[in-house]
């Protein structure tokens, strides 16, 4: 499973749940402040405000 995460978010609950369930996961960092995170969406508008 790939776990997309961003620094300074509430990820600890999800990580704890996955570890307690014994699920293997790979952490994939995401820059939520980058305008190109979700091309074609309004992510750039939300970030720039």
N, CA, C, O and CB atoms as a CASP TS submission, in Angstrom:
PFRMAT TS
TARGET T0000
AUTHOR 0000-0000-0000
METHOD Language model
MODEL 1
PARENT N/A
ATOM      1  N   UNK     1       0.850  -1.150   0.000  1.00  0.00           N
ATOM      2  CA  UNK     1       0.000   0.000   0.000  1.00  0.00           C
ATOM      3  C   UNK     1       0.906   1.225   0.000  1.00  0.00           C
ATOM      4  O   UNK     1       1.926   1.250   0.689  1.00  0.00           O
ATOM      5  CB  UNK     1      -0.973  -0.009   1.214  1.00  0.00           C
ATOM      6  N   UNK     2       0.535   2.230  -0.766  1.00  0.00           N
ATOM      7  CA  UNK     2       1.271   3.478  -0.793  1.00  0.00           C
ATOM      8  C   UNK     2       0.512   4.506   0.033  1.00  0.00           C
ATOM      9  O   UNK     2      -0.663   4.770  -0.217  1.00  0.00           O
ATOM     10  CB  UNK     2       1.483   3.974  -2.247  1.00  0.00           C
ATOM     11  N   UNK     3       1.185   5.078   1.008  1.00  0.00           N
ATOM     12  CA  UNK     3       0.592   6.061   1.895  1.00  0.00           C
ATOM     13  C   UNK     3       1.144   7.433   1.521  1.00  0.00           C
ATOM     14  O   UNK     3       2.303   7.742   1.797  1.00  0.00           O
ATOM     15  CB  UNK     3       0.881   5.723   3.392  1.00  0.00           C
ATOM     16  N   UNK     4       0.304   8.251   0.890  1.00  0.00           N
ATOM     17  CA  UNK     4       0.712   9.599   0.504  1.00  0.00           C
ATOM     18  C   UNK     4       0.569  10.501   1.717  1.00  0.00           C
ATOM     19  O   UNK     4      -0.474  10.514   2.371  1.00  0.00           O
ATOM     20  CB  UNK     4      -0.135  10.134  -0.698  1.00  0.00           C
ATOM     21  N   UNK     5       1.621  11.257   2.016  1.00  0.00           N
ATOM     22  CA  UNK     5       1.607  12.074   3.226  1.00  0.00           C
ATOM     23  C   UNK     5       2.292  13.414   2.982  1.00  0.00           C
ATOM     24  O   UNK     5       3.099  13.567   2.066  1.00  0.00           O
ATOM     25  CB  UNK     5       2.291  11.334   4.382  1.00  0.00           C
ATOM     26  N   UNK     6       1.951  14.356   3.810  1.00  0.00           N
ATOM     27  CA  UNK     6       2.567  15.681   3.780  1.00  0.00           C
ATOM     28  C   UNK     6       3.040  16.013   5.194  1.00  0.00           C
ATOM     29  O   UNK     6       2.376  15.665   6.170  1.00  0.00           O
ATOM     30  CB  UNK     6       1.566  16.770   3.245  1.00  0.00           C
ATOM     31  N   UNK     7       4.179  16.682   5.303  1.00  0.00           N
ATOM     32  CA  UNK     7       4.664  17.066   6.623  1.00  0.00           C
ATOM     33  C   UNK     7       3.652  17.953   7.353  1.00  0.00           C
ATOM     34  O   UNK     7       2.900  18.699   6.727  1.00  0.00           O
ATOM     35  CB  UNK     7       6.005  17.788   6.501  1.00  0.00           C
ATOM     36  N   UNK     8       3.647  17.861   8.653  1.00  0.00           N
ATOM     37  CA  UNK     8       2.785  18.649   9.533  1.00  0.00           C
ATOM     38  C   UNK     8       1.303  18.377   9.285  1.00  0.00           C
ATOM     39  O   UNK     8       0.484  19.294   9.325  1.00  0.00           O
ATOM     40  CB  UNK     8       3.071  20.129   9.348  1.00  0.00           C
ATOM     41  N   UNK     9       0.967  17.125   9.033  1.00  0.00           N
ATOM     42  CA  UNK     9      -0.431  16.712   8.917  1.00  0.00           C
ATOM     43  C   UNK     9      -0.727  15.677   9.990  1.00  0.00           C
ATOM     44  O   UNK     9       0.184  15.230  10.687  1.00  0.00           O
ATOM     45  CB  UNK     9      -0.737  16.143   7.499  1.00  0.00           C
ATOM     46  N   UNK    10      -1.963  15.301  10.128  1.00  0.00           N
ATOM     47  CA  UNK    10      -2.376  14.334  11.159  1.00  0.00           C
ATOM     48  C   UNK    10      -2.288  12.912  10.632  1.00  0.00           C
ATOM     49  O   UNK    10      -3.302  12.241  10.445  1.00  0.00           O
ATOM     50  CB  UNK    10      -3.810  14.628  11.638  1.00  0.00           C
ATOM     51  N   UNK    11      -1.087  12.471  10.399  1.00  0.00           N
ATOM     52  CA  UNK    11      -0.872  11.157   9.805  1.00  0.00           C
ATOM     53  C   UNK    11      -0.654  10.068  10.842  1.00  0.00           C
ATOM     54  O   UNK    11      -0.808   8.888  10.526  1.00  0.00           O
ATOM     55  CB  UNK    11       0.302  11.204   8.877  1.00  0.00           C
ATOM     56  N   UNK    12      -0.303  10.426  12.059  1.00  0.00           N
ATOM     57  CA  UNK    12       0.063   9.427  13.064  1.00  0.00           C
ATOM     58  C   UNK    12      -1.036   8.412  13.331  1.00  0.00           C
ATOM     59  O   UNK    12      -0.737   7.237  13.541  1.00  0.00           O
ATOM     60  CB  UNK    12       0.426  10.110  14.345  1.00  0.00           C
ATOM     61  N   UNK    13      -2.290   8.823  13.332  1.00  0.00           N
ATOM     62  CA  UNK    13      -3.388   7.867  13.568  1.00  0.00           C
ATOM     63  C   UNK    13      -3.434   6.813  12.480  1.00  0.00           C
ATOM     64  O   UNK    13      -3.627   5.628  12.752  1.00  0.00           O
ATOM     65  CB  UNK    13      -4.738   8.596  13.642  1.00  0.00           C
ATOM     66  N   UNK    14      -3.253   7.257  11.241  1.00  0.00           N
ATOM     67  CA  UNK    14      -3.286   6.315  10.115  1.00  0.00           C
ATOM     68  C   UNK    14      -2.117   5.351  10.192  1.00  0.00           C
ATOM     69  O   UNK    14      -2.285   4.149   9.987  1.00  0.00           O
ATOM     70  CB  UNK    14      -3.263   7.066   8.774  1.00  0.00           C
ATOM     71  N   UNK    15      -0.938   5.868  10.485  1.00  0.00           N
ATOM     72  CA  UNK    15       0.245   5.000  10.596  1.00  0.00           C
ATOM     73  C   UNK    15       0.056   3.988  11.716  1.00  0.00           C
ATOM     74  O   UNK    15       0.350   2.805  11.543  1.00  0.00           O
ATOM     75  CB  UNK    15       1.521   5.839  10.847  1.00  0.00           C
ATOM     76  N   UNK    16      -0.431   4.444  12.857  1.00  0.00           N
ATOM     77  CA  UNK    16      -0.661   3.542  13.989  1.00  0.00           C
ATOM     78  C   UNK    16      -1.656   2.444  13.619  1.00  0.00           C
ATOM     79  O   UNK    16      -1.446   1.276  13.946  1.00  0.00           O
ATOM     80  CB  UNK    16      -1.174   4.329  15.207  1.00  0.00           C
ATOM     81  N   UNK    17      -2.737   2.820  12.936  1.00  0.00           N
ATOM     82  CA  UNK    17      -3.748   1.845  12.541  1.00  0.00           C
ATOM     83  C   UNK    17      -3.151   0.803  11.594  1.00  0.00           C
ATOM     84  O   UNK    17      -3.390  -0.393  11.758  1.00  0.00           O
ATOM     85  CB  UNK    17      -4.943   2.549  11.875  1.00  0.00           C
ATOM     86  N   UNK    18      -2.375   1.253  10.603  1.00  0.00           N
ATOM     87  CA  UNK    18      -1.770   0.324   9.655  1.00  0.00           C
ATOM     88  C   UNK    18      -0.791  -0.615  10.348  1.00  0.00           C
ATOM     89  O   UNK    18      -0.757  -1.808  10.049  1.00  0.00           O
ATOM     90  CB  UNK    18      -1.061   1.090   8.542  1.00  0.00           C
ATOM     91  N   UNK    19      -0.001  -0.088  11.264  1.00  0.00           N
ATOM     92  CA  UNK    19       0.964  -0.927  11.971  1.00  0.00           C
ATOM     93  C   UNK    19       0.279  -1.929  12.889  1.00  0.00           C
ATOM     94  O   UNK    19       0.714  -3.077  12.978  1.00  0.00           O
ATOM     95  CB  UNK    19       1.918  -0.063  12.775  1.00  0.00           C
ATOM     96  N   UNK    20      -0.781  -1.517  13.571  1.00  0.00           N
ATOM     97  CA  UNK    20      -1.504  -2.447  14.447  1.00  0.00           C
ATOM     98  C   UNK    20      -2.206  -3.537  13.647  1.00  0.00           C
ATOM     99  O   UNK    20      -2.356  -4.663  14.121  1.00  0.00           O
ATOM    100  CB  UNK    20      -2.525  -1.690  15.299  1.00  0.00           C
ATOM    101  N   UNK    21      -2.637  -3.198  12.425  1.00  0.00           N
ATOM    102  CA  UNK    21      -3.301  -4.184  11.570  1.00  0.00           C
ATOM    103  C   UNK    21      -2.298  -5.069  10.844  1.00  0.00           C
ATOM    104  O   UNK    21      -2.683  -6.056  10.217  1.00  0.00           O
ATOM    105  CB  UNK    21      -4.197  -3.484  10.558  1.00  0.00           C
ATOM    106  N   UNK    22      -1.012  -4.726  10.921  1.00  0.00           N
ATOM    107  CA  UNK    22       0.014  -5.532  10.261  1.00  0.00           C
ATOM    108  C   UNK    22       0.088  -5.306   8.766  1.00  0.00           C
ATOM    109  O   UNK    22       0.584  -6.160   8.032  1.00  0.00           O
ATOM    110  CB  UNK    22      -0.231  -6.977  10.524  1.00  0.00           C
ATOM    111  N   UNK    23      -0.401  -4.163   8.305  1.00  0.00           N
ATOM    112  CA  UNK    23      -0.402  -3.856   6.869  1.00  0.00           C
ATOM    113  C   UNK    23       0.950  -3.250   6.490  1.00  0.00           C
ATOM    114  O   UNK    23       1.439  -2.328   7.142  1.00  0.00           O
ATOM    115  CB  UNK    23      -1.573  -2.878   6.502  1.00  0.00           C
ATOM    116  N   UNK    24       1.538  -3.787   5.427  1.00  0.00           N
ATOM    117  CA  UNK    24       2.784  -3.207   4.928  1.00  0.00           C
ATOM    118  C   UNK    24       2.445  -1.987   4.097  1.00  0.00           C
ATOM    119  O   UNK    24       1.496  -2.004   3.313  1.00  0.00           O
ATOM    120  CB  UNK    24       3.600  -4.238   4.094  1.00  0.00           C
ATOM    121  N   UNK    25       3.228  -0.915   4.270  1.00  0.00           N
ATOM    122  CA  UNK    25       2.962   0.306   3.524  1.00  0.00           C
ATOM    123  C   UNK    25       4.267   0.994   3.170  1.00  0.00           C
ATOM    124  O   UNK    25       5.302   0.772   3.798  1.00  0.00           O
ATOM    125  CB  UNK    25       2.058   1.249   4.327  1.00  0.00           C
ATOM    126  N   UNK    26       4.193   1.817   2.170  1.00  0.00           N
ATOM    127  CA  UNK    26       5.322   2.615   1.714  1.00  0.00           C
ATOM    128  C   UNK    26       4.892   4.073   1.764  1.00  0.00           C
ATOM    129  O   UNK    26       3.831   4.426   1.249  1.00  0.00           O
ATOM    130  CB  UNK    26       5.784   2.198   0.269  1.00  0.00           C
ATOM    131  N   UNK    27       5.704   4.919   2.378  1.00  0.00           N
ATOM    132  CA  UNK    27       5.339   6.328   2.508  1.00  0.00           C
ATOM    133  C   UNK    27       5.840   7.117   1.310  1.00  0.00           C
ATOM    134  O   UNK    27       7.020   7.067   0.964  1.00  0.00           O
ATOM    135  CB  UNK    27       5.905   6.919   3.809  1.00  0.00           C
ATOM    136  N   UNK    28       4.933   7.842   0.687  1.00  0.00           N
ATOM    137  CA  UNK    28       5.235   8.670  -0.479  1.00  0.00           C
ATOM    138  C   UNK    28       4.982  10.126  -0.110  1.00  0.00           C
ATOM    139  O   UNK    28       3.827  10.513   0.069  1.00  0.00           O
ATOM    140  CB  UNK    28       4.375   8.246  -1.718  1.00  0.00           C
ATOM    141  N   UNK    29       6.032  10.953   0.011  1.00  0.00           N
ATOM    142  CA  UNK    29       5.825  12.350   0.383  1.00  0.00           C
ATOM    143  C   UNK    29       5.135  13.140  -0.722  1.00  0.00           C
ATOM    144  O   UNK    29       5.379  12.911  -1.907  1.00  0.00           O
ATOM    145  CB  UNK    29       7.152  13.000   0.725  1.00  0.00           C
ATOM    146  N   UNK    30       4.270  14.071  -0.324  1.00  0.00           N
ATOM    147  CA  UNK    30       3.545  14.929  -1.254  1.00  0.00           C
ATOM    148  C   UNK    30       3.686  16.365  -0.765  1.00  0.00           C
ATOM    149  O   UNK    30       3.486  16.648   0.416  1.00  0.00           O
ATOM    150  CB  UNK    30       2.035  14.510  -1.370  1.00  0.00           C
ATOM    151  N   UNK    31       4.029  17.265  -1.674  1.00  0.00           N
ATOM    152  CA  UNK    31       4.116  18.679  -1.332  1.00  0.00           C
ATOM    153  C   UNK    31       2.758  19.305  -1.608  1.00  0.00           C
ATOM    154  O   UNK    31       2.452  19.644  -2.751  1.00  0.00           O
ATOM    155  CB  UNK    31       5.253  19.402  -2.140  1.00  0.00           C
ATOM    156  N   UNK    32       1.940  19.461  -0.571  1.00  0.00           N
ATOM    157  CA  UNK    32       0.580  19.968  -0.768  1.00  0.00           C
ATOM    158  C   UNK    32       0.558  21.456  -1.093  1.00  0.00           C
ATOM    159  O   UNK    32      -0.482  21.997  -1.469  1.00  0.00           O
ATOM    160  CB  UNK    32      -0.255  19.707   0.469  1.00  0.00           C
ATOM    161  N   UNK    33       1.686  22.110  -0.952  1.00  0.00           N
ATOM    162  CA  UNK    33       1.749  23.536  -1.286  1.00  0.00           C
ATOM    163  C   UNK    33       2.142  23.777  -2.741  1.00  0.00           C
ATOM    164  O   UNK    33       2.068  24.908  -3.221  1.00  0.00           O
ATOM    165  CB  UNK    33       2.735  24.239  -0.371  1.00  0.00           C
ATOM    166  N   UNK    34       2.555  22.732  -3.442  1.00  0.00           N
ATOM    167  CA  UNK    34       2.946  22.862  -4.845  1.00  0.00           C
ATOM    168  C   UNK    34       1.703  23.009  -5.716  1.00  0.00           C
ATOM    169  O   UNK    34       0.692  22.347  -5.483  1.00  0.00           O
ATOM    170  CB  UNK    34       3.785  21.642  -5.300  1.00  0.00           C
ATOM    171  N   UNK    35       1.783  23.859  -6.697  1.00  0.00           N
ATOM    172  CA  UNK    35       0.641  24.115  -7.576  1.00  0.00           C
ATOM    173  C   UNK    35       0.356  22.937  -8.499  1.00  0.00           C
ATOM    174  O   UNK    35      -0.766  22.804  -8.987  1.00  0.00           O
ATOM    175  CB  UNK    35       0.887  25.366  -8.402  1.00  0.00           C
ATOM    176  N   UNK    36       1.332  22.088  -8.749  1.00  0.00           N
ATOM    177  CA  UNK    36       1.146  20.984  -9.690  1.00  0.00           C
ATOM    178  C   UNK    36       0.815  19.661  -9.008  1.00  0.00           C
ATOM    179  O   UNK    36       1.012  18.603  -9.606  1.00  0.00           O
ATOM    180  CB  UNK    36       2.383  20.816 -10.523  1.00  0.00           C
ATOM    181  N   UNK    37       0.322  19.691  -7.787  1.00  0.00           N
ATOM    182  CA  UNK    37      -0.003  18.460  -7.068  1.00  0.00           C
ATOM    183  C   UNK    37      -1.099  17.693  -7.788  1.00  0.00           C
ATOM    184  O   UNK    37      -0.986  16.484  -7.992  1.00  0.00           O
ATOM    185  CB  UNK    37      -0.434  18.771  -5.629  1.00  0.00           C
ATOM    186  N   UNK    38      -2.144  18.384  -8.168  1.00  0.00           N
ATOM    187  CA  UNK    38      -3.262  17.743  -8.843  1.00  0.00           C
ATOM    188  C   UNK    38      -3.566  18.512 -10.131  1.00  0.00           C
ATOM    189  O   UNK    38      -4.443  19.376 -10.149  1.00  0.00           O
ATOM    190  CB  UNK    38      -4.516  17.682  -7.916  1.00  0.00           C
ATOM    191  N   UNK    39      -2.842  18.197 -11.205  1.00  0.00           N
ATOM    192  CA  UNK    39      -3.054  18.916 -12.453  1.00  0.00           C
ATOM    193  C   UNK    39      -4.518  18.844 -12.898  1.00  0.00           C
ATOM    194  O   UNK    39      -5.145  17.787 -12.829  1.00  0.00           O
ATOM    195  CB  UNK    39      -2.145  18.353 -13.542  1.00  0.00           C
ATOM    196  N   UNK    40      -5.048  19.970 -13.351  1.00  0.00           N
ATOM    197  CA  UNK    40      -6.418  20.000 -13.831  1.00  0.00           C
ATOM    198  C   UNK    40      -7.437  20.230 -12.728  1.00  0.00           C
ATOM    199  O   UNK    40      -8.635  20.297 -13.004  1.00  0.00           O
ATOM    200  CB  UNK    40      -6.728  18.727 -14.534  1.00  0.00           C
ATOM    201  N   UNK    41      -6.989  20.352 -11.489  1.00  0.00           N
ATOM    202  CA  UNK    41      -7.930  20.588 -10.400  1.00  0.00           C
ATOM    203  C   UNK    41      -7.802  22.022  -9.912  1.00  0.00           C
ATOM    204  O   UNK    41      -7.032  22.807 -10.467  1.00  0.00           O
ATOM    205  CB  UNK    41      -7.690  19.596  -9.241  1.00  0.00           C
ATOM    206  N   UNK    42      -8.540  22.356  -8.894  1.00  0.00           N
ATOM    207  CA  UNK    42      -8.455  23.701  -8.345  1.00  0.00           C
ATOM    208  C   UNK    42      -7.487  23.771  -7.162  1.00  0.00           C
ATOM    209  O   UNK    42      -7.578  24.686  -6.343  1.00  0.00           O
ATOM    210  CB  UNK    42      -9.836  24.176  -7.917  1.00  0.00           C
ATOM    211  N   UNK    43      -6.560  22.814  -7.066  1.00  0.00           N
ATOM    212  CA  UNK    43      -5.597  22.809  -5.967  1.00  0.00           C
ATOM    213  C   UNK    43      -4.764  24.084  -5.959  1.00  0.00           C
ATOM    214  O   UNK    43      -4.474  24.630  -4.894  1.00  0.00           O
ATOM    215  CB  UNK    43      -4.684  21.589  -6.065  1.00  0.00           C
ATOM    216  N   UNK    44      -4.376  24.565  -7.147  1.00  0.00           N
ATOM    217  CA  UNK    44      -3.562  25.781  -7.210  1.00  0.00           C
ATOM    218  C   UNK    44      -4.326  26.983  -6.676  1.00  0.00           C
ATOM    219  O   UNK    44      -3.731  27.875  -6.072  1.00  0.00           O
ATOM    220  CB  UNK    44      -3.110  26.046  -8.646  1.00  0.00           C
ATOM    221  N   UNK    45      -5.612  27.016  -6.888  1.00  0.00           N
ATOM    222  CA  UNK    45      -6.432  28.128  -6.398  1.00  0.00           C
ATOM    223  C   UNK    45      -6.495  28.086  -4.877  1.00  0.00           C
ATOM    224  O   UNK    45      -6.343  29.117  -4.221  1.00  0.00           O
ATOM    225  CB  UNK    45      -7.862  28.074  -7.002  1.00  0.00           C
ATOM    226  N   UNK    46      -6.715  26.911  -4.313  1.00  0.00           N
ATOM    227  CA  UNK    46      -6.804  26.779  -2.853  1.00  0.00           C
ATOM    228  C   UNK    46      -5.497  27.148  -2.186  1.00  0.00           C
ATOM    229  O   UNK    46      -5.495  27.789  -1.135  1.00  0.00           O
ATOM    230  CB  UNK    46      -7.196  25.357  -2.466  1.00  0.00           C
ATOM    231  N   UNK    47      -4.366  26.745  -2.793  1.00  0.00           N
ATOM    232  CA  UNK    47      -3.058  26.993  -2.199  1.00  0.00           C
ATOM    233  C   UNK    47      -2.705  28.465  -2.262  1.00  0.00           C
ATOM    234  O   UNK    47      -2.101  28.985  -1.324  1.00  0.00           O
ATOM    235  CB  UNK    47      -1.987  26.168  -2.899  1.00  0.00           C
ATOM    236  N   UNK    48      -3.061  29.155  -3.338  1.00  0.00           N
ATOM    237  CA  UNK    48      -2.625  30.533  -3.527  1.00  0.00           C
ATOM    238  C   UNK    48      -3.392  31.532  -2.664  1.00  0.00           C
ATOM    239  O   UNK    48      -2.969  32.683  -2.553  1.00  0.00           O
ATOM    240  CB  UNK    48      -2.765  30.909  -4.971  1.00  0.00           C
ATOM    241  N   UNK    49      -4.467  31.145  -2.072  1.00  0.00           N
ATOM    242  CA  UNK    49      -5.261  32.079  -1.275  1.00  0.00           C
ATOM    243  C   UNK    49      -4.669  32.373   0.059  1.00  0.00           C
ATOM    244  O   UNK    49      -5.238  33.145   0.830  1.00  0.00           O
ATOM    245  CB  UNK    49      -6.621  31.558  -1.085  1.00  0.00           C
TER
END
